[in-house]
Amino acid sequence: MPDKKNDEIISDFFLIFLLNCNNILLSKIKLLKIVFLGNAKV
């Protein structure tokens, strides 16, 4: 039972880690788009 609980904690941590990476990637893509669009307009 303790092993199962530990695995659940690890999987939860991994999910949070993946979500954070996804959010960082999305924000970087948004920044790149803003920079690209800004340069295209000029």
C-alpha positions as CSV (number, residue, x, y, z in Angstrom):
1,M,0.0,0.0,0.0
2,P,2.7,2.6,0.8
3,D,4.3,1.9,-2.6
4,K,1.1,2.6,-4.3
5,K,0.6,5.9,-2.4
6,N,4.2,6.9,-3.3
7,D,3.6,6.2,-7.0
8,E,0.4,8.3,-6.9
9,I,2.4,11.2,-5.4
10,I,5.1,10.9,-8.1
11,S,2.5,10.8,-10.9
12,D,0.7,13.9,-9.5
13,F,4.1,15.7,-9.3
14,F,4.9,14.6,-12.9
15,L,1.5,15.9,-14.1
16,I,2.0,19.3,-12.4
17,F,5.5,19.4,-13.9
18,L,4.1,18.7,-17.4
19,L,1.4,21.3,-17.0
20,N,4.0,23.9,-15.9
21,C,6.2,23.1,-18.9
22,N,3.2,23.4,-21.2
23,N,2.3,26.8,-19.7
24,I,5.9,28.0,-20.1
25,L,6.0,26.8,-23.8
26,L,2.6,28.5,-24.5
27,S,3.8,31.8,-23.0
28,K,7.0,31.6,-25.0
29,I,5.1,30.9,-28.2
30,K,2.8,33.9,-27.5
31,L,5.8,36.1,-26.9
32,L,7.4,34.9,-30.2
33,K,4.1,35.6,-32.1
34,I,3.9,39.1,-30.6
35,V,7.5,39.8,-31.5
36,F,7.0,38.4,-35.0
37,L,3.8,40.2,-35.6
38,G,5.3,43.5,-34.3
39,N,8.3,43.1,-36.7
40,A,6.0,42.2,-39.6
41,K,3.9,45.4,-39.1
42,V,7.1,47.6,-39.1
